[in-house]
């Protein structure tokens, strides 16, 4: 059997019911009718001989002639369950058990009815069956704990369905959903590209497909992501960075694999994806590794693994890129996310502060439900919260994706009750979307800044490092690279934060920008092209992340990000000499502004000296209001004129 990236092989086997439970074949018939006993004995013989088809045909004759008998329905249900035809098995158990007295001999039948009923969303039947099972089951029976838990699930489901959290997801229109199976939908931060895993037919291998957004907001026809990525092996469960340049996906049974399904990485330059590389033994294990999700900058990776040493059957792990560009040894994210059950399909929102995943290890709707958890200030994950109905149903949920702006969500679902398809895993799987209700959204809404990085002299695109710092914590929160061919970059910005952004390349002056979303009402995407000046005499850069109180020259604490960048720049180019230049707007007297600008430049000069930069390489000067960048006719322009510059001598 081909290994799948949607679920591990062992789950497929479990879903198919390949270990038959034929206890009913040893049961005695409650009727004394000779004809009924003869048909019963014949059906049992066929069942014991593994001829399930003839056994079912005989049971059909028996139930037609003697519809009041319950045992034939139970044997029929047992055979159908063993064949993976769960819907028909459920109908058989639900019909047969009420025809028989409540009896300890039927303990396991009640448990089976409860499990089947909850898997099809019949919570009333499931609750009744589990209650009878718990009443009849002898102490120590292995399914008691599960039955109690399923009763809690029935109670939760009833309340959840009575109080929906939002509208039902709707099926995405064509040209999407033209394959038989499509799942794991994810978007880039700008929502321009939809990536998903698809199988055109039941016999096809899994591949990665991309749909591009049209100018009117609709999605275009999907196409294979790249011949460098899609092969005759299974490729899928793709995760893509916010800028659409880093792809991590799973593939199975390749020659260079560590385990049966491994994670691979590819990077895009221009329109070309690189040859995928196995992420290696720091990330992959000898077991099943799949279902990755990337942080917005592509430097933190969460994924699902069945490796030994976890907390349950499948657990969620995390790894990060270190300063040398290597992935750190993957670690189990631990409680409260991972449980003794199946914990799968993580999705980290573009904001980086909210994680979604599916699990059956917590009370929910009965199968794999979607949960949401937030990152606490101390860096630990808070308790997961079930997203409720209708995002969670009696079906096993596969995954969830919430757009960076918190407006839309995407998921995949099995199409129900297609004629002729008897097993859930053979039902078509389709992509759905929904307007994200408040209870489902990530804690922080994100937007993005997007543009290109150019050489300021030649106007040609250049490869540059683009780094984003949280000014309140001095933490590097994103680190991306502009495209070497196009200069394109994308960084994700969170509402309520204040950022310093730097674009830097070797032999160029850095570009310093500031974004303050701590109180702004407008939170729209930004288009921002960046021009970097080559390092050379007379070149200068405005330092936009140095902060002073009004009329004061003491540097505020959140200036430390910019100051440390200056120190690094001076160490990177030990031969250059610079002037720190202070400038003001025209508010106040000329003399006062000249003194203020001089003192502010001196504060920066002194900091550089304190960090070991030689005095012979530094000088400072205040220019007051004499060199404005813009007319002093608006607050926005005056803010531009209040500045510190670094000029190369």
MOKABEL-V531978 format. One record per residue. N is the residue number from 1. SS is DSSP state (hx for helix, st for strand, lp for the rest). OMEGA is omega as a letter, one per 30 degrees, with the letter a starting at -180 (* if undefined). NEAR is the number of other ideal C-beta (glycine too) atoms within 12 Angstrom. Layout:
<<N;SS;OMEGA;NEAR> <N;SS;OMEGA;NEAR>>
This chain:
<<1;lp;l;18> <2;lp;l;22> <3;lp;a;34> <4;lp;l;38> <5;lp;l;48> <6;lp;l;42> <7;lp;l;42> <8;lp;l;34> <9;hx;a;28> <10;hx;l;21> <11;hx;l;32> <12;hx;l;24> <13;hx;l;17> <14;hx;a;25> <15;hx;a;30> <16;hx;l;24> <17;lp;a;33> <18;lp;l;18> <19;lp;a;15> <20;lp;l;26> <21;lp;a;28> <22;lp;a;31> <23;hx;a;24> <24;hx;a;40> <25;hx;l;32> <26;hx;a;18> <27;lp;l;29> <28;lp;l;21> <29;lp;a;32> <30;lp;a;23> <31;lp;l;24> <32;lp;a;13> <33;lp;a;16> <34;hx;a;13> <35;hx;l;18> <36;hx;a;28> <37;hx;a;22> <38;hx;l;20> <39;hx;l;31> <40;hx;l;39> <41;hx;l;25> <42;hx;l;27> <43;hx;l;40> <44;hx;a;33> <45;hx;l;18> <46;hx;a;27> <47;hx;l;37> <48;hx;l;21> <49;lp;l;16> <50;lp;l;16> <51;lp;a;18> <52;hx;a;29> <53;hx;l;18> <54;hx;l;21> <55;hx;a;35> <56;hx;l;30> <57;hx;l;21> <58;hx;l;30> <59;hx;l;42> <60;hx;l;24> <61;hx;a;24> <62;hx;a;36> <63;hx;l;31> <64;hx;a;17> <65;hx;a;21> <66;lp;a;27> <67;lp;a;18> <68;lp;a;21> <69;lp;a;33> <70;lp;a;36> <71;hx;l;42> <72;hx;l;45> <73;hx;a;41> <74;hx;l;47> <75;hx;l;46> <76;hx;l;43> <77;hx;l;47> <78;hx;l;43> <79;hx;a;40> <80;hx;l;38> <81;hx;l;41> <82;hx;a;29> <83;lp;l;30> <84;lp;l;26> <85;lp;a;31> <86;hx;a;35> <87;hx;l;31> <88;hx;l;28> <89;hx;l;39> <90;hx;l;36> <91;hx;a;25> <92;hx;l;35> <93;hx;a;45> <94;hx;l;31> <95;hx;a;27> <96;hx;a;35> <97;hx;l;37> <98;hx;l;21> <99;hx;a;24> <100;lp;l;29> <101;lp;l;14> <102;lp;a;20> <103;lp;l;20> <104;hx;l;17> <105;hx;a;23> <106;hx;a;33> <107;hx;a;28> <108;hx;l;34> <109;hx;l;42> <110;hx;l;40> <111;hx;l;37> <112;hx;l;43> <113;hx;l;45> <114;hx;a;41> <115;hx;l;37> <116;hx;a;38> <117;hx;a;38> <118;hx;l;42> <119;hx;l;37> <120;lp;l;31> <121;lp;l;29> <122;lp;a;26> <123;hx;l;33> <124;hx;l;21> <125;hx;a;31> <126;hx;a;40> <127;hx;l;29> <128;hx;a;25> <129;hx;a;39> <130;hx;l;38> <131;hx;l;24> <132;hx;l;31> <133;hx;a;35> <134;hx;l;26> <135;hx;a;20> <136;hx;a;26> <137;lp;l;28> <138;lp;l;15> <139;lp;l;8> <140;lp;l;8> <141;lp;a;19> <142;lp;a;13> <143;lp;a;25> <144;hx;a;21> <145;hx;l;18> <146;hx;l;26> <147;hx;l;33> <148;hx;l;22> <149;hx;l;28> <150;hx;l;41> <151;hx;l;31> <152;hx;l;25> <153;hx;l;38> <154;hx;l;34> <155;hx;l;25> <156;hx;a;28> <157;hx;a;36> <158;hx;l;23> <159;hx;a;20> <160;hx;a;30> <161;hx;l;23> <162;hx;a;14> <163;lp;a;15> <164;lp;a;21> <165;lp;a;29> <166;lp;a;24> <167;lp;l;18> <168;lp;l;21> <169;lp;l;35> <170;st;a;21> <171;st;l;24> <172;lp;a;29> <173;lp;l;17> <174;lp;g;16> <175;lp;l;20> <176;lp;l;32> <177;lp;l;32> <178;lp;l;25> <179;lp;l;32> <180;lp;a;23> <181;st;l;37> <182;st;a;41> <183;st;a;44> <184;st;l;48> <185;st;l;48> <186;st;a;51> <187;st;l;40> <188;lp;a;37> <189;lp;a;41> <190;lp;l;33> <191;lp;a;36> <192;lp;a;28> <193;st;l;34> <194;st;l;42> <195;st;l;48> <196;st;l;49> <197;st;a;46> <198;st;l;42> <199;st;a;34> <200;lp;l;21> <201;lp;a;15> <202;lp;a;20> <203;lp;a;11> <204;lp;l;22> <205;lp;l;27> <206;lp;l;44> <207;st;l;37> <208;st;a;46> <209;st;a;41> <210;st;l;35> <211;st;a;36> <212;st;a;26> <213;st;l;22> <214;lp;l;15> <215;lp;a;9> <216;lp;l;7> <217;lp;l;13> <218;lp;a;18> <219;st;a;33> <220;lp;a;21> <221;lp;a;20> <222;lp;l;29> <223;st;l;23> <224;st;a;26> <225;lp;a;35> <226;lp;l;27> <227;lp;l;17> <228;lp;a;23> <229;lp;a;36> <230;lp;a;32> <231;lp;l;25> <232;lp;l;15> <233;lp;l;28> <234;lp;l;38> <235;st;a;45> <236;st;a;51> <237;st;a;49> <238;st;l;50> <239;st;a;46> <240;st;l;45> <241;lp;a;44> <242;lp;a;48> <243;lp;l;41> <244;lp;a;43> <245;lp;l;39> <246;st;a;39> <247;st;l;43> <248;st;a;45> <249;st;l;50> <250;st;l;50> <251;st;a;47> <252;st;l;36> <253;lp;l;26> <254;lp;a;25> <255;lp;a;11> <256;lp;a;18> <257;lp;l;29> <258;lp;l;28> <259;lp;a;31> <260;lp;l;30> <261;st;a;43> <262;st;l;41> <263;st;a;47> <264;st;a;45> <265;st;l;39> <266;st;l;34> <267;st;a;30> <268;st;l;32> <269;st;a;23> <270;lp;l;18> <271;lp;a;18> <272;st;l;19> <273;st;l;31> <274;lp;l;20> <275;lp;a;17> <276;lp;l;33> <277;st;l;25> <278;st;a;27> <279;lp;l;40> <280;lp;a;23> <281;lp;l;21> <282;lp;a;23> <283;lp;a;35> <284;lp;a;39> <285;lp;l;33> <286;lp;a;17> <287;lp;a;29> <288;st;l;42> <289;st;a;46> <290;st;l;52> <291;st;a;46> <292;st;l;50> <293;st;a;47> <294;st;l;47> <295;lp;a;42> <296;lp;a;43> <297;lp;l;36> <298;lp;a;39> <299;lp;l;34> <300;st;a;36> <301;st;l;42> <302;st;l;41> <303;st;l;48> <304;st;l;50> <305;st;l;46> <306;lp;a;34> <307;lp;l;33> <308;lp;l;15> <309;lp;l;17> <310;lp;a;32> <311;lp;a;26> <312;lp;a;27> <313;lp;l;29> <314;st;l;41> <315;st;l;40> <316;st;a;49> <317;st;a;43> <318;st;l;36> <319;st;a;35> <320;st;l;28> <321;st;l;28> <322;lp;a;14> <323;lp;l;10> <324;lp;l;8> <325;lp;l;14> <326;lp;l;17> <327;st;l;31> <328;lp;l;21> <329;lp;a;19> <330;lp;l;33> <331;st;l;24> <332;st;a;27> <333;lp;l;34> <334;lp;l;19> <335;lp;g;23> <336;lp;a;24> <337;lp;a;40> <338;lp;a;36> <339;lp;l;33> <340;lp;a;19> <341;lp;l;31> <342;st;l;36> <343;st;a;42> <344;st;l;50> <345;st;l;45> <346;st;l;45> <347;st;l;45> <348;st;a;45> <349;lp;a;42> <350;lp;l;47> <351;lp;a;37> <352;lp;a;37> <353;lp;a;34> <354;st;l;38> <355;st;l;42> <356;st;l;47> <357;st;l;48> <358;st;l;46> <359;st;l;43> <360;lp;a;38> <361;lp;l;33> <362;lp;l;36> <363;lp;a;28> <364;lp;a;41> <365;lp;l;41> <366;lp;l;42> <367;lp;l;36> <368;lp;l;41> <369;st;l;44> <370;st;l;47> <371;st;a;42> <372;st;l;41> <373;st;a;35> <374;st;l;28> <375;st;a;26> <376;lp;l;15> <377;lp;a;12> <378;lp;l;8> <379;lp;l;14> <380;lp;l;16> <381;st;l;31> <382;lp;a;21> <383;lp;l;17> <384;lp;l;31> <385;st;l;29> <386;st;a;35> <387;lp;l;40> <388;lp;a;29> <389;lp;g;34> <390;lp;l;32> <391;lp;l;42> <392;lp;a;43> <393;lp;l;34> <394;lp;l;38> <395;lp;l;37> <396;lp;l;40> <397;lp;a;43> <398;lp;a;46> <399;lp;l;44> <400;st;l;44> <401;st;l;46> <402;st;a;45> <403;lp;a;37> <404;lp;a;44> <405;lp;l;30> <406;lp;a;30> <407;lp;a;24> <408;st;l;31> <409;st;l;43> <410;st;l;41> <411;st;l;45> <412;st;a;42> <413;st;l;37> <414;st;l;34> <415;lp;a;24> <416;lp;l;19> <417;lp;l;14> <418;lp;a;18> <419;lp;l;10> <420;lp;l;10> <421;lp;a;21> <422;lp;a;23> <423;lp;a;26> <424;hx;a;35> <425;hx;l;30> <426;hx;l;25> <427;lp;l;27> <428;lp;l;30> <429;st;a;40> <430;st;a;33> <431;st;a;43> <432;st;l;36> <433;st;a;34> <434;st;l;31> <435;st;a;23> <436;lp;l;32> <437;lp;a;25> <438;lp;a;16> <439;lp;a;23> <440;lp;a;38> <441;lp;l;33> <442;lp;a;36> <443;lp;a;30> <444;lp;l;29> <445;lp;a;30> <446;st;l;44> <447;st;a;36> <448;st;l;44> <449;st;a;39> <450;st;l;35> <451;st;a;30> <452;st;l;30> <453;st;a;41> <454;st;l;30> <455;st;a;27> <456;lp;a;25> <457;lp;a;17> <458;lp;a;14> <459;lp;l;14> <460;lp;l;19> <461;st;l;26> <462;lp;l;36> <463;lp;a;29> <464;lp;l;36> <465;st;l;30> <466;st;a;44> <467;st;a;35> <468;st;a;41> <469;st;l;34> <470;st;a;30> <471;lp;a;36> <472;lp;a;25> <473;lp;a;18> <474;lp;a;21> <475;st;l;21> <476;st;a;27> <477;st;l;36> <478;st;a;41> <479;st;l;35> <480;st;l;40> <481;st;l;35> <482;lp;a;38> <483;lp;a;30> <484;lp;a;24> <485;lp;a;19> <486;lp;a;27> <487;lp;a;32> <488;st;l;36> <489;st;l;48> <490;st;l;45> <491;st;a;49> <492;st;a;48> <493;st;a;45> <494;st;l;38> <495;lp;l;31> <496;lp;a;22> <497;lp;l;35> <498;st;a;32> <499;st;l;42> <500;st;l;42> <501;st;a;45> <502;st;l;41> <503;st;a;41> <504;st;l;34> <505;lp;a;33> <506;lp;l;16> <507;lp;l;20> <508;st;l;33> <509;lp;l;39> <510;lp;l;40> <511;st;a;40> <512;st;l;37> <513;st;a;36> <514;st;l;32> <515;st;a;35> <516;st;l;25> <517;lp;a;29> <518;lp;l;19> <519;lp;a;11> <520;lp;l;17> <521;lp;a;8> <522;lp;a;13> <523;lp;a;26> <524;lp;l;17> <525;lp;a;25> <526;st;l;25> <527;st;a;16> <528;lp;l;27> <529;lp;a;26> <530;st;l;37> <531;st;a;29> <532;st;l;37> <533;lp;l;30> <534;st;l;24> <535;lp;a;31> <536;lp;a;20> <537;lp;l;16> <538;lp;l;15> <539;lp;a;27> <540;st;l;29> <541;st;l;39> <542;st;l;31> <543;st;a;41> <544;lp;a;32> <545;lp;l;40> <546;lp;a;39> <547;lp;l;32> <548;st;l;27> <549;lp;a;15> <550;lp;l;17> <551;lp;a;19> <552;lp;a;14> <553;lp;l;31> <554;lp;l;20> <555;st;l;32> <556;lp;a;22> <557;hx;a;17> <558;hx;l;28> <559;hx;a;33> <560;hx;l;26> <561;hx;a;36> <562;hx;a;40> <563;hx;l;37> <564;hx;l;28> <565;hx;l;39> <566;hx;l;40> <567;hx;l;25> <568;hx;l;22> <569;hx;a;32> <570;hx;l;32> <571;hx;l;18> <572;hx;a;20> <573;lp;a;26> <574;lp;a;15> <575;lp;a;16> <576;lp;l;26> <577;lp;a;22> <578;st;l;39> <579;st;l;29> <580;st;a;44> <581;st;l;35> <582;st;a;39> <583;st;l;37> <584;lp;l;40> <585;lp;a;32> <586;lp;l;24> <587;lp;a;21> <588;lp;a;20> <589;lp;l;14> <590;hx;a;18> <591;hx;a;14> <592;hx;a;20> <593;hx;l;31> <594;hx;l;24> <595;hx;a;23> <596;hx;a;33> <597;hx;l;38> <598;hx;a;27> <599;hx;l;28> <600;hx;l;41> <601;hx;l;38> <602;hx;l;27> <603;hx;l;30> <604;hx;l;45> <605;hx;a;33> <606;hx;l;21> <607;hx;l;30> <608;hx;l;36> <609;hx;a;23> <610;hx;a;17> <611;lp;l;21> <612;lp;l;15> <613;lp;a;31> <614;lp;a;17> <615;hx;a;16> <616;hx;a;13> <617;hx;a;27> <618;st;l;32> <619;st;l;26> <620;st;l;31> <621;st;l;28> <622;st;a;34> <623;lp;l;31> <624;lp;a;30> <625;lp;a;29> <626;lp;a;20> <627;lp;a;27> <628;lp;l;24> <629;lp;a;24> <630;lp;l;20> <631;lp;a;14> <632;lp;a;24> <633;lp;l;13> <634;lp;l;13> <635;hx;l;13> <636;hx;l;14> <637;hx;l;18> <638;hx;l;24> <639;hx;l;23> <640;hx;a;23> <641;hx;l;31> <642;lp;a;39> <643;st;l;39> <644;st;l;45> <645;st;l;35> <646;st;a;44> <647;st;l;32> <648;st;a;28> <649;lp;*;22>>
